[in-house]
Amino acid sequence: MAKENLNKFYLLSFKATKEVNLAIFQHKIMHNILATNCILNKMKTVASPSCSFCSSESQNIRHLFQY
């Protein structure tokens, strides 16, 4: 049963919309792989993990969409 729920979760973003780019975006958010400054900083791609918009906090998915 747990595997069935995992499969439903994985396919949810692709069933929610027919727009491919939106489905990929939703998939990245759900699996925490959206390239935010926090993740890019860990990969040494950007110098600072701080938010590009407010510069007050580390930019992660929650901060990006909450503020």
Backbone hydrogen bonds, N-H to C=O, Kabsch-Sander energy under -0.5 kcal/mol:
donor,donor_aa,acceptor,acceptor_aa,energy
5,N,1,M,-2.0
6,L,2,A,-2.1
7,N,3,K,-2.2
8,K,4,E,-2.0
9,F,5,N,-2.3
10,Y,6,L,-2.3
11,L,7,N,-2.0
12,L,8,K,-1.0
13,S,9,F,-0.5
15,K,11,L,-1.5
16,A,12,L,-1.5
17,T,13,S,-0.6
20,V,18,K,-0.6
23,A,19,E,-2.1
24,I,20,V,-2.4
25,F,21,N,-2.1
26,Q,22,L,-2.6
27,H,23,A,-2.3
28,K,24,I,-2.3
29,I,25,F,-1.9
30,M,26,Q,-2.7
31,H,27,H,-1.8
32,N,29,I,-1.2
33,I,28,K,-2.8
34,L,28,K,-0.8
36,T,34,L,-1.6
38,C,59,Q,-2.1
40,L,36,T,-2.8
41,N,37,N,-2.2
42,K,38,C,-1.4
43,M,39,I,-1.3
44,K,41,N,-1.4
45,T,40,L,-3.1
46,V,40,L,-0.7
51,C,57,E,-2.8
55,S,51,C,-0.9
59,Q,49,P,-3.2
60,N,58,S,-1.0
64,L,60,N,-2.7
65,F,61,I,-1.8
66,Q,62,R,-1.8
67,Y,63,H,-1.8
